[in-house]
Amino acid sequence: MTLQLDDATIKPSDWTTSITYQSKVTFRPTEADLRELAWKARERNHTLGLTGMLLYDRGRFFQTLEGSPVGLKTLWDSISKDPRHCDIEILSEHIIPARLFGAWDMLSVHGDVARDSDIRRAEAGHELTRLVPALIDLVLHGDDIGMNQTIASLAEKGWDGDAILTHLIEPTARALGDAWLSDDCSEFDLTIGLSMLQLAGHAVRSTPVPGKLRQSRYSILLATAPGEPHTLGTSLLADLFTDAGWQVDMVFPDSNQALANQLAAQQPDAVDIGLSEALPREHTLAKLRQTVERSRFAAPDHLTVVSVGGRLFADAAATAENVGADHARKTVAGTSIQLAELIKLKRQQHGPG
Ligand SMILES: Cc1cc2nc3c(=O)[nH]c(=O)nc-3n(C[C@H](O)[C@H](O)[C@H](O)COP(=O)(O)O)c2cc1C
């Protein structure tokens, strides 16, 4: 496939063009291979004035590049001939009013990279995470009684709700996403499984201590990213923030405008925008960036801390910076504490607003 930016169509030099494509690797890269690729790419992109991001996930590359048409064409001549990948499919190619990426980032996602990331290894080694296969089995058999018993027995053994969420329920959601991606379960199984995990997460919430109930005077709008059908993270957060005494509202918007309207009307202290906890959703990164930007301008005179979450961030494949947010959660646990700190900090910096 060739990029349709031949000389005749090259735009004026001050225009910014963006291209997004996916491709398949022709070899099994190690982390060192990906690091080297990124390191060299960063240097050349800087010289060519290009920004963007590159994701690697289980044998596939996904890349967005942006910059002048001339710079992009020069690089594309190299990338399109690179023998390290094949089946290049251009997903979008257009002129953009402003760059989405301030810098060049290489983000290597888990998968068949010869050496998994430190985060994955640490996670896999956790005692609770070793129960993921058993929980997946219960989920795929629709055995909610078995699941409740498993969760209850963990609580009896002294595991607290945060640990169960971080090291068992969220990793199980990701494993379920993997099962769906590799065709080991149906979309129906995935949807039912996520609802079962939502209920299990609800069951592990800590019993609120009456005196502590209104310990926070902050408010938060919990939103799924526009168009995101998976609500596990958002609904687990609703329990956690309510227990921490926040005023909580939830919204499942179908557009950035709908979310902005809600933010303008409510003017909360924080908003959390959640992607799927089960699926990586790497292709939605640029879209999420627009959602975050739109959310910031919803109520220009009001300071709202913007948090994002979902598997993309739990896997460390993306950061808050990549999407222009103030905070990205790797797990739902502890988010209320982190956001309260951020609100305090921002108010000190900017005044109450
Ligand atoms: C998936 C993929 C993405 C790449 N992205 C970039 C990039 O953003 N910037 C870059 O300079 N090289 C990138 N490369 C490497 C280029 O294909 C090429 O090897 C490098 O730019 C050197 O160009 P040359 O071989 O024409 O000298 C990428 C390679 C692959 C396989």
The ligand as a MOL file (V3000), in Angstrom:
LIG
                    3D

  0  0  0     0  0            999 V3000
M  V30 BEGIN CTAB
M  V30 COUNTS 31 33 0 0 0
M  V30 BEGIN ATOM
M  V30 1 C 6.1880 -0.1660 12.5790 0
M  V30 2 C 7.3600 0.7250 12.2830 0
M  V30 3 C 7.2950 2.0600 12.6240 0
M  V30 4 C 8.3700 2.9100 12.3680 0
M  V30 5 N 8.2730 4.2070 12.7270 0
M  V30 6 C 9.3110 5.0370 12.4640 0
M  V30 7 C 9.2400 6.3980 12.8060 0
M  V30 8 O 8.2680 6.9010 13.3300 0
M  V30 9 N 10.3270 7.1670 12.5250 0
M  V30 10 C 11.4510 6.6820 11.9270 0
M  V30 11 O 12.3900 7.4290 11.6910 0
M  V30 12 N 11.5330 5.3910 11.6100 0
M  V30 13 C 10.5000 4.5510 11.8560 0
M  V30 14 N 10.6010 3.2290 11.5240 0
M  V30 15 C 11.8350 2.7630 10.8930 0
M  V30 16 C 11.8300 3.1140 9.3980 0
M  V30 17 O 11.0650 2.1600 8.7030 0
M  V30 18 C 13.2590 3.1440 8.8300 0
M  V30 19 O 13.9160 1.9600 9.1160 0
M  V30 20 C 14.0610 4.3010 9.4170 0
M  V30 21 O 13.3520 5.4930 9.3570 0
M  V30 22 C 15.3780 4.4660 8.6340 0
M  V30 23 O 15.0820 4.8050 7.2990 0
M  V30 24 P 15.9550 4.2870 6.0580 0
M  V30 25 O 16.0080 2.8000 6.2080 0
M  V30 26 O 15.2340 4.7300 4.8130 0
M  V30 27 O 17.3000 4.9400 6.2420 0
M  V30 28 C 9.5340 2.3850 11.7620 0
M  V30 29 C 9.5940 1.0240 11.4250 0
M  V30 30 C 8.5210 0.1990 11.6850 0
M  V30 31 C 8.5970 -1.2460 11.3360 0
M  V30 END ATOM
M  V30 BEGIN BOND
M  V30 1 1 1 2
M  V30 2 1 2 3
M  V30 3 2 2 30
M  V30 4 2 3 4
M  V30 5 1 4 5
M  V30 6 1 4 28
M  V30 7 2 5 6
M  V30 8 1 6 7
M  V30 9 1 6 13
M  V30 10 2 7 8
M  V30 11 1 7 9
M  V30 12 1 9 10
M  V30 13 2 10 11
M  V30 14 1 10 12
M  V30 15 2 12 13
M  V30 16 1 13 14
M  V30 17 1 14 15
M  V30 18 1 14 28
M  V30 19 1 15 16
M  V30 20 1 16 17
M  V30 21 1 16 18
M  V30 22 1 18 19
M  V30 23 1 18 20
M  V30 24 1 20 21
M  V30 25 1 20 22
M  V30 26 1 22 23
M  V30 27 1 23 24
M  V30 28 2 24 25
M  V30 29 1 24 26
M  V30 30 1 24 27
M  V30 31 2 28 29
M  V30 32 1 29 30
M  V30 33 1 30 31
M  V30 END BOND
M  V30 END CTAB
M  END
